[in-house]
C-alpha cells in the first residue's frame, strides 16, 4: 500500500470501529486499538530501558487507562499540564484524553484535538457537548500536516496514533513545529520487534496498530531527528498481540516524553 492507501484503510477502519463501539447509551465503550486488540494482560513493566526512568504514575488514578478508548496507555500520566496552557491531542479519537486535558487547563486554557476520521470527530464533539467543555475543539486533519499555527502548543499528547502514520518523521517534525519553544510532548504508542513480513504486509494488522509499529530505536531516532531534546522512555511493557502468537515478533507499549529546545537555552 502507498501512503494514501494506508490512510484510507485506517480512516475506514476507525470510522467503522467507533460505530461498533457506540452502544445504546451513546457512550463509547472501552476498546483497544481499532477495536480489535484486547487490553494488555497484567505484567511487570520492563525496567531495562532506560534504567531508573520507568514510572507507573497512572496508579494514582487506576481508572484513567480504562477510560482511554482506542489507545494503548495514558499520555497524561507524566504530563504536568497546568491551568491556562494550550494542549494539542493528535489522533484524538472520541476525545477522552482531550477532555481530560481540558479539565487540567481550565477555562483559561485551550485544548484542540485533531483526527482524520469524520466519525471520530463527530463522536468527540458529542462527548464534549455532553461534558459541557467549552475550552476544547476538534478539527479534521492529519499528523503530517496539522491545522495549527507555529508555536501554538505548550503540550502535545497522543495515544497510539503515530504507529498508524505512514510518514512518522513528518509527524514528529509537525509536532516540533506546533510546540512553543520549551514546550513538551507526552506520547504513548506501540513499537515492534522482529515483526513477520506477513504482518507488515497485512492491512488489517496495520489498522490494528501492529503492522505499522516501527522499532523502538527507529521511533526514538525519528524524534531526535525532528530536533527534540530531553527524550525519555517513561514506561515500557509488552503488548499482548494475538496476531503474533507463534512468531518471533513482539510489540511493546511505550510512553515517551520530550521537549522542544527553549530559544533562551
N, C-alpha and C positions, 0 to 999 in steps of 0.2 A: 504494500500500500504506500502511496505517496502521502505527503503531509496533509493535503486537503481531504484525501480519502479517510485518513485516520481521524481527523476532526469530525467528519461527517458521521463515521461509525460511533464515535464517543458521544456526539450530540444526540444521536438517535437512541443509543443505549441508555443514556441518563434521562432523557425525556420519558422513555418507557418506564424506567425504574422508579421515578418519582410518582408516576401514576399508579404503579403496582403497590408502592409503599404508603399510599394515602388511603386510610381506612374510612369507615362510615362516619367517624367523628370529624373527619377533615384534617386530622393531625398526622404528621409524617412519622411513621414508625421507625424504630431503631433498625439500622441495616449496616452492612459493611460496604466496601467499595462497589458501586454499581448494583447493589442489591444482590450480589452473587456470592460474596465471601462471608463466612462466619466471623464473629469476633475472635481475636486471638485467644487461645487457651491460656489459663493462668501459667505463668512461667517466670522464673527469676530473670531479671534484666541482666544482660551481659555487662560485665564491668571491665572490659578489656580495651575499649576504645572510646574516648581517651581515658586514662587512669584518673580516678578521683572526680570525674565530672558527671557521672551518672546520677540523676536525681529522680525522685518519684513524687514531685510536688502535687500531682493530682490526687494523692492520697488524702489531702486535706479536704477535698470535695469529691468523694467517691462516686457521685452521680454524674460528674461532668462528662466523662467519656461515654457513658451510656446515653447521654443526650446528644452526642455528636453524630449526626446522621451522615452517611456516605463518606465517612472519614476513617482514619486509621490511628487516631490519637487525639491529643488535646494541645493545640499550639498555644493556647492561652496560659498553660500551666506555669511556664517560665517567662512570661511576658509581663513585666511590671508596668502595664498600661495605666496612665494617670488621667485624672479629670482634665478635660479641655484639649486632649490630644486628638489628632486625626489618625484613623486606622483604616487600612485597606485590607479586605479579605479577598484573596484571589481564588476563584472557583468556589464561590460562596454557597452554592447549592441551595437548600431550603432556608438558609440564613441563620442557623442556630449559633454558630460561632460569632457571626457578625452581631447578632442580638446580644450575646453575652458581652462582647466588646463594647457595645453601645451603652450597656449599664455601667461599665467601668469608666468610660469617658464622660458620662453625664451629659446634661443639656448643653454645656458649653463646648463639647467636643463633637466630632462627626465621624461616622463610620460609613464607608462605601464598600458594598460587595459587588464583585464583578463575576459574571458567569456567562458562558456562551450558549446556554440552553434555555430557550424561552420558557419551558415548563418549570424549570428550577427558579427562574426569576419570578414567575407568577406566584409560585408557592412561597418564596421568600417574602414577597410583598404582602401576601395574605398573612403570613406569620407576623410580620412587622406591624401590620394594622391591628391584628388581634392583641399584640402586646402593647399597643399604644406608643410605639417607639418612633418619635418624631425626628430623632437625630441619626437615622440610618436610611440609606438609599441603595437601591440595587440597579445596576446598569448592565446592559449586554456588552460583552467584549471578550477578548482573548488575552491569554497571559503574555503572548509575544508582542501584543500591541495594545497596551492598557489605555482606556479612555480617561486618563487623568493627566494633569499638568506636571511638569518637572517639580521635584522637591515639594510635594504636597503632603506626604505621609510621615508621621512620627514613627509609626509601626506598620509593617506588612505582616499579615498572617496568612497561612494557607494550610489546608488539611487534606493530604493525599491527592494532590492535583498535579504537581509538576511532573510526576511519572507519566501522566497522560498527555503531556505536551510534547509534540514532535521535536521542536527545537528548544531544548532545555537551556542552552546557552543564551538564546534570545530572551527567554523568560527571566533569567536572573539579571540580564542587562536591563530589562524593563523595571524590575524590582529596584535595582540600583538607581535608575533614573527618577522614579517617582518618590523615593525616600528623600527626606531632608538630609543635609549633611549632619552626621552624628546620629541619624535615625537607625532603627534596628528592625530585623525580621525574626520571626519565630515560625518555623515550618515543620510540620510532621509529614512524613512521606514514606514510600516504600522503595527499597533498593534491592537489587538481586545479585545472586552469585551462582555461576555455573548453570544458567537457565538453558534448558534444551532448545535446539533450533525449532522444533515443532511448536513450542510455547511462544517463542519470539515471533513466529510467522502466523500465529493464530489471532485473528481479530477479536474473538471473544475473550481470549486471555489478556489482550491489550486493554480492552474495555474494563476488565476486572482488575486492573491495576497491577497485573503480573507481567505481561509481555513487554510493557514499556518501562519497567523498572530498571534503571541503569545500575552499574556497580556503585558501591559507596564511594570508592576512590574517584570515579568519574563524576559523580554527583558533586563531591566537595571541590573537585578541580573546576567545574563549571562555576561554582560560587566564587572561588578565588579569582578566576579569570575575569569575572564581572567587576572586580575591584574591591570586594568586601574584605574586612579585617575582623579580628576577634571571633573567628568562626569556631563554634563548639558543637560537638555532638552531645546533647544533654541526656538522651535516652536511646537505648537500642535493645530491641528484643525480637525474637523470631516470630514471624507472622505465619499462622497456620494456613497453608495454601494446599487444599486437597489436589489441585491440578499437578502439584509437584511430587506427590507420593510415588515412590519407586524410582525417582530420578535423582541425580546428584544436585539438582537445583535447590536453592534456599532463597527465601525472601525475608528481609528484615524491615521492621518499622523503626524509623529513626526520628528524633526530634532535634532539629538543627537551629542554632541561632547565629546571627552575625550582625555586623554593623557597617554602615557606610561611613567612611572616614570623615571626621569633622574638619572643616576647612581651616579651623583655628589650630588644629593639632600640629 
